Amino acid sequence: MMQLSKLLPAVSFVAMLFCVTASVAQQNRLPDIGTAGASVMSVERERSYGDLYMRQLRAQAPIVGDPVLNEYLKDMGTRLVREADDVRFPFTFFWINQNDINAFAFFGGYIGFYTGLIAETQSESELASVMAHEVAHVSQRHIVRNMERMQNATPNTLVAMLGAVLLGMISPDLGMAALSTSLAGAQQMQINYTRQFEQEADRVGLAMLVRAGYDPMGAPAFFSRLAEKHRYATKLPQMLLTHPVSEARIADTRVRAEALPRPANRDESRYLLAKARVQARHLQVAQEETLKRLLSDRMTPVDNANRYALAILLLDQRRAAEAEQLLAPLLAHEPMNGFYLDVQTDILLALNRADEAVQMLKQAYIREPREQVITLNFANAALQAKQPALAVELLRDYLLRDDSNVLALDLLVEAYRQQGNSAAMHETRADLYALHGAFDQAINNLHLAHKGNQSELDRRRLQARIEQLMTQKKQLQDLFG
């Protein structure tokens, strides 16, 4: 997998494109989203572009394949999107494992968060405020509206800009160079529009935040602290580069937030567990000795998060028995908590107690059969217990609801391999390759599946899938030239 340092310019490029986008609407009036951007890109075309971007991103970035964190992010995103206006397509939220502070959005409702972002926040409302801001960028179609404005100003610039976006996803250095060349003549105009879009996203995001039950003060608190922390820094975090913050903007956001209702006594337990998991496992910044000093039996959300982080550290150091002992009171207190069930599953598998893990997860699955963390852990435990048929049943049912889940497809490939079902294994592997934009490898695997399949109906279906992937490959080639 490509190192993230090579990808960052492309990712920052997409985020920056949001920040240099423009609105011709008056400052106090939101646009008619039914027509905004329609002259340059339809909603269907935007979704198609977003899908192609995401395939490229999966191939290049260290996207976090962690069902616990993904479920947490999805739950928060769903809660916010439910309160958003003018939602035209499903949203997809994902993590990139990078110790930097940033979030970004691009075509089709895809929103990415760096793991360094949650590590920097101090409350769930702060994290949710960043997400609400990005959702607002998407719901208000800021990229497309900017493209429409630029098309009206100079069609050549629009073509060059879109080409630079697409080129940047494949070759970040070339993409950034193309962007600099194509936009050099319109730089000051872009700055003015940047402010309008950021202000619009602030207003829309704050309203969304309050309706979803979060504290609106999370927005000014986070950005003012971030700005103050890096006031004299020579190198700013990505968040401040892609989301320019002025004292006036912070003050305006604070005034607006203070006028809005604030919730009483929010439950921060899941946020604290997610942050602890990121720091212990993904960023690997948690320290064993520090966590041991903080260890307590008080069972407060903060104490539980510290204990959870220490259990993860011990498990990842192959000290599974110690980790199990630490996790036991947490699991006893909340036996259906996905954070705890995931770690306990890994502990049992590390201790060669796969059958015990299967039984534990079977009971959890009966209670919550549609929950991602439980289902994927159950399938993984079944594979470790050499029960591939059970894993296939679980995964095929789950993929009906989430057909782009990379971890589920990867587990299904292994399940078919254990069964000796070569045709199904190659077909599933083709889906996995296609999700990463590797259409040649995907098509090759479908040919192998076609060759090994005796059913005429299945062979026709596989041939149709090959033709579909060839069309998608051509679309990718046309876009990226």
PyMOL commands that set and color helices and strands:
alter all, ss='L'
color gray80, all
select helices_A, chain A and resi 4-19+43-60+67-81+107-109+115-120+124-139+142-153+155-170+172-211+218-229+238-242+247-258+269-282+288-294+301-316+320-333+338-350+354-367+372-384+388-399+406-419+422-435+439-451+456-480
alter helices_A, ss='H'
color red, helices_A
select strands_A, chain A and resi 92-96+103-106+110-114
alter strands_A, ss='S'
color yellow, strands_A
deselect
rebuild
show_as cartoon
